Amino acid sequence: MPRFKFPNGVVVELMKGDITTLEVDAIVNAANPYLEHGGGVAGAIVRRGGWMIQEESREWVKKHGPVPVGGVAVTGAGRLKARYIIHTVGPRCGIEPIEKLNDAVVNSLRKAEELNIVSIAFPAISTGVFGCPYDEAARIMAKAIRREAPGLRSVRLIIICLYDDEAFNVFSGVFNEELKEFKESKD
């Protein structure tokens, strides 16, 4: 499991697994603008965490309107082991610029700081039905984390949780390249 440690103590870990089972303060949901939890990570969050997450998401949209690409919304986490779900809307590749993924990651980390969150888990945002290639998404996410991590005060652990072997292998390769000077040895 690739692990990186920044000088200020922030740790970034990549793991393969189901993000809905993690015991972290916040799970990032790869959301659509209307926070409808149909499939992918969003669907899995509601299946495991309960319908109350969908209801709270709909209330958020009624009150604030659709979440813009790169924007965030926060709800409770229902029956998940997390305290919060930070819903972020990544770009739909071929429709919005993939660079908007940077905003989704940065705004999620900044919202985590506002909430005094210590641990946060991200999926491979925009790589499912939004169609972004793993390598490009991984590079943007790694660079965004690299820029934001030195300024984080409450967030100490950032997990990138990848559902399958292909995503894990591609993200691991990119993060090993982009964050190589922060890589912890396995000794």
MORA-V836723 format. One line per field, one symbol per residue. psi: psi as a letter, one per 20 degrees, with the letter a starting at -180 (. if undefined). A space follows every 50 residues. Layout:
# MORA-V836723
psi = ???
This chain:
# MORA-V836723
psi = oppqpqhjipppqpqpaohiiqnrhqpppnrrhjkpmgabggghghghiq hhggghghgghhgirqpqpirqqprrjcjrirhqpopqorqopigqphhi hghggghghhhgghjlqgpqpqanpjidiijqqggggggggghggghhgh ipghphpopoophrgggggggggghhghkhijppqj.
